[in-house]
Amino acid sequence: MARSSFVFRLADRPLFWALLLGGLTGRWQPALSLGIVVELLWLDVIALGSVVPPFGTLAFLLLFPLSVIPGWTEAHQFLAPLMFAVFAAYGASYAERYQRVALNPLVDLVAASASSGHGCTPGRAVALGAVVRAVWQFLYYMLCYVALWLACDLLGKGIFLFEGRMSWGMLFAASMVGGILSLRTRRAYACLMGMFVAVWGFLAVTRLDIF
């Protein structure tokens, strides 16, 4: 049981999919880069009780296909899609919480089955929950996938932000906010504020146009 639980937790990590898909496609550089960025973004989130963390794996699986079909490899090409993927990951988290609430009546049916024999057995309840979760996650992913690809197709090169001025190192540094927040100390938040001040100061001095 512990081993199977470990496998499921491992399969829910973006870096696991980065290694798997990088090996299958040979696109190691974008796969590992995107996996690291998405992992760092939510280091401060712990799945505990009613807390449902953002779906980092969903974000990675939305981004990685862009490195295969269009053949993107540069950090600035993924910046705008990454913003979309972040919102999609949080949207999946809210949908998961709603789905859990919607399936709460199954608890009463299982209790009725145990007391009177009428209702829903635990096995059926687990199977139903798994099917519902798989269906809505697949549909949600396809919806986000189509929306992202339509945006990329309609905007063309207009979707690229900071073209020629954004490196993977800069994107790693920006995504390390999650690692800083995971410390949960005043010094960590002070460091985070200092990072924001430094970044905006750099943009002001160099007069970079975000848009």
C-alpha positions in Angstrom: 0.0 0.0 0.0 2.8 2.4 0.9 4.7 1.6 -2.2 1.6 2.2 -4.5 0.9 5.4 -2.6 4.5 6.6 -3.3 4.1 5.8 -7.0 0.9 7.8 -7.2 2.5 10.8 -5.5 5.5 10.5 -7.8 3.3 10.5 -10.9 1.7 13.7 -9.6 5.0 15.7 -9.8 5.9 17.8 -12.8 9.5 16.7 -12.7 8.4 13.0 -13.1 6.6 13.9 -16.3 9.5 16.1 -17.4 11.9 13.1 -17.1 9.4 10.7 -18.7 8.5 12.9 -21.7 12.0 14.2 -22.1 13.2 10.7 -22.5 10.4 9.7 -24.9 10.7 12.7 -27.1 14.4 13.6 -26.7 13.4 17.2 -25.8 15.4 17.2 -22.6 16.2 20.9 -22.4 12.7 22.3 -22.5 11.2 19.4 -20.6 13.6 19.7 -17.6 13.5 23.5 -17.7 9.7 23.6 -17.6 9.6 20.9 -15.0 11.9 22.8 -12.7 10.0 26.1 -13.2 6.6 24.5 -12.4 8.1 22.6 -9.4 9.5 25.8 -7.9 6.3 27.7 -8.3 4.4 25.7 -5.7 7.0 24.5 -3.3 5.1 26.3 -0.5 1.8 24.4 -1.0 1.1 21.2 1.0 -1.8 19.0 0.3 -3.4 18.7 3.7 -7.0 18.1 4.7 -9.2 20.3 2.6 -6.3 22.1 1.1 -6.1 21.3 -2.7 -2.8 22.5 -4.2 -2.7 23.9 -7.7 -2.3 21.2 -10.4 1.3 21.6 -11.3 1.3 18.5 -13.5 -1.6 20.0 -15.5 0.5 23.2 -16.0 3.5 21.2 -17.2 1.4 19.0 -19.6 -0.1 22.2 -21.1 3.3 23.7 -21.7 5.4 20.8 -22.9 3.6 20.1 -26.2 4.6 23.6 -27.3 8.2 22.4 -27.3 7.4 19.5 -29.6 5.0 20.8 -32.4 6.0 24.5 -32.7 9.5 23.4 -31.5 9.9 26.2 -28.9 13.0 26.1 -26.7 13.5 29.7 -25.5 12.3 31.0 -22.1 10.6 34.1 -23.6 8.4 31.8 -25.8 6.9 30.1 -22.8 6.4 33.1 -20.5 2.9 34.0 -21.7 1.7 30.4 -21.9 3.2 29.8 -18.4 0.9 32.6 -17.1 -2.1 30.9 -18.6 -1.0 27.5 -17.3 -0.7 29.0 -13.7 -4.3 30.2 -13.9 -5.4 26.8 -15.3 -3.6 25.0 -12.4 -5.5 27.1 -9.9 -8.7 26.6 -11.7 -8.2 22.9 -11.5 -7.7 23.2 -7.8 -11.1 25.0 -7.4 -12.8 22.4 -9.6 -11.3 19.6 -7.5 -12.7 21.1 -4.3 -16.1 21.6 -5.9 -16.1 18.0 -7.1 -15.3 16.7 -3.6 -18.2 18.6 -2.2 -20.5 17.3 -4.9 -19.5 13.7 -4.0 -20.2 14.2 -0.3 -23.7 12.5 -0.6 -21.8 9.2 -1.3 -20.8 9.2 2.3 -24.4 8.9 3.4 -25.1 6.2 0.8 -22.1 4.2 2.1 -23.3 4.6 5.7 -26.8 3.5 4.6 -25.3 0.4 2.9 -23.4 -0.5 6.0 -26.5 -0.2 8.3 -29.4 -1.4 6.1 -27.8 -3.0 3.0 -29.4 -0.4 0.8 -27.2 2.3 -0.8 -23.7 2.3 -2.2 -20.9 0.0 -1.2 -17.5 1.5 -0.4 -16.0 -0.1 -3.5 -18.6 1.4 -5.8 -18.2 4.8 -4.1 -14.5 4.8 -4.7 -14.9 3.6 -8.3 -17.5 6.3 -9.0 -15.3 9.0 -7.4 -12.3 7.9 -9.5 -14.4 7.9 -12.8 -15.9 11.3 -12.1 -12.4 12.7 -11.3 -10.8 11.2 -14.4 -13.6 12.5 -16.7 -13.7 16.1 -15.4 -9.9 16.3 -15.4 -9.6 15.1 -18.9 -12.3 17.5 -20.2 -10.8 20.4 -18.3 -7.3 19.6 -19.7 -8.7 19.5 -23.2 -10.5 22.7 -22.8 -7.4 24.5 -21.5 -5.3 22.8 -24.2 -7.5 24.0 -27.0 -7.8 27.5 -25.5 -4.0 27.8 -25.2 -3.4 26.6 -28.8 -6.0 28.9 -30.2 -4.3 31.8 -28.4 -0.9 30.8 -29.7 -2.3 30.5 -33.2 -4.2 33.8 -33.3 -1.4 35.9 -31.7 1.5 34.3 -33.5 4.8 35.9 -32.4 2.8 38.5 -30.5 2.5 36.0 -27.7 6.3 36.2 -27.1 7.2 38.5 -24.1 10.6 39.9 -23.5 11.9 38.4 -26.8 15.7 38.2 -26.6 15.8 39.5 -23.0 14.4 36.5 -21.1 16.6 33.5 -20.2 15.8 30.3 -18.4 18.0 31.5 -15.5 15.8 34.5 -15.1 12.6 32.3 -15.2 14.1 30.0 -12.6 14.8 32.9 -10.3 11.3 34.3 -10.7 9.7 30.9 -10.0 11.9 30.5 -6.8 9.2 32.6 -5.1 7.6 29.3 -4.1 10.7 28.1 -2.5 11.1 31.3 -0.5 7.4 31.2 0.7 7.9 27.6 1.8 10.1 28.9 4.6 7.2 30.6 6.3 9.3 33.2 8.1 9.4 37.0 8.2 12.9 36.9 6.8 11.6 34.9 3.8 8.9 37.4 3.1 11.4 40.3 3.4 13.6 38.5 0.9 10.6 38.1 -1.4 9.8 41.8 -1.1 13.4 42.6 -1.8 13.3 40.5 -5.0 10.3 42.4 -6.3 11.9 45.7 -5.6 15.1 44.6 -7.3 13.2 43.3 -10.4 11.1 46.4 -10.8 14.1 48.6 -10.2 15.9 46.8 -12.9 13.0 47.3 -15.3 12.8 51.0 -14.4 16.6 51.5 -15.0 16.8 49.6 -18.2 13.4 50.9 -19.4 12.1 47.6 -20.5 8.7 47.7 -22.0 6.7 44.8 -20.5 4.0 45.0 -23.2 
